[in-house]
Amino acid sequence: MRHLLHLAYNGGSFKGWQRQKNTSDTIQQIIEEKLSILARSPITIIGCGRTDKGVHAQQFYAHMDYAGDTDPLVYKLNRMLPRDIVIYDILPVKAGFNARFAATERTYRYFFHLRPDPFLSKLSAYYHVPDIRIDDILSLIRLLPKYKEYRAFCKTPDKVDNTLCTIMDTHLYADPNKERFCFEITANRFLRGMIRVLMHYILEVAQGKKTIAQIEEMLKTGTNTEEIQYAHPQGLYLHKIVYPEIRLTPNKELTEFLWEGMEELV
């Protein structure tokens, strides 16, 4: 029977979600190993997407086929897994359900701060930006839903069938002192590395190192002549997944201390 795992993780200690040949330190492999012990047979899980090394997920889903009783699995898995990975629920879904392809919306949040803070350093990205250009950031992120071709912001554009993404919404939030920020973006899909590449250019515009016109030219042409650069990973969170056919309980705000005092900038 097919089931959907509802989980969250702090990705700082792992090499990303996706199982890899050169390391066993991935979230997917760690969960599969523990599940296989409990099931006494090999279990494979397929995630709703993939996150890079150091990237977090406040809400993540993966499907698996499992014939046994799932009631005790949540408790047992959480006893066996590292504390940076938590299983919230295991839900029955219809045969053939795919955690990746059934998702219609994905929302990511990127937290960054401008004043050094040792208590934020592993969960938000620090950038030294003395005179941040907030109006330019807002102008740039409002452009994103107008374009669908994101080849210029993809780590491996030649490895996918197409590089089209429908950006549904973008927001910028900040604390009252304009020292802590959160960029939020929702789309039907994201390309590999896309949000961290976009965030790099947003921060370049925020510092006056790039113009909005330069970024818009990349959006229009799908061309990036520069070496791909990324924003720091620890500020990025997969925040929400939408499956129209499944009613899901929202997570508690796991990043509440980062979110505290944030208001949308318009």
BELURTA-V241329 format. One line per field, one symbol per residue. ss: DSSP state (@ for helix, = for strand, . for the rest). psi: psi as a letter, one per 20 degrees, with the letter a starting at -180 (. if undefined). Layout:
ss = ???
psi = ???
This chain:
ss = .========.@@@......=..=...@@@@@@@@@@@@@......==........==========.......@@@@@@@@....========............=========...........==.......@@@@@@@@@@@....=.@@@...@@@....=..========.....========......@@@@@@@@@@@@@.....@@@@@@@@@@...........@@@=======.............@@@@...==..
psi = qpqpporqqojhjrkrgppqhjqjlqgghgggggghghikqpppqpriaqqrpiqrohpqqqqqppiapigiggggghhhqqiippphqopprqpipohgiiphqppqqopqqippohiihiiqppponhmpnghhgghghihgiiqhokhikphmhijqhrkppoohqqqpqqrhilhpqppppprhrqrpighhgghghghghhjjhqqhhghhhhhgijpoirppqqqqhiippohqppohipoqpqqqnhkghhipipqpp.
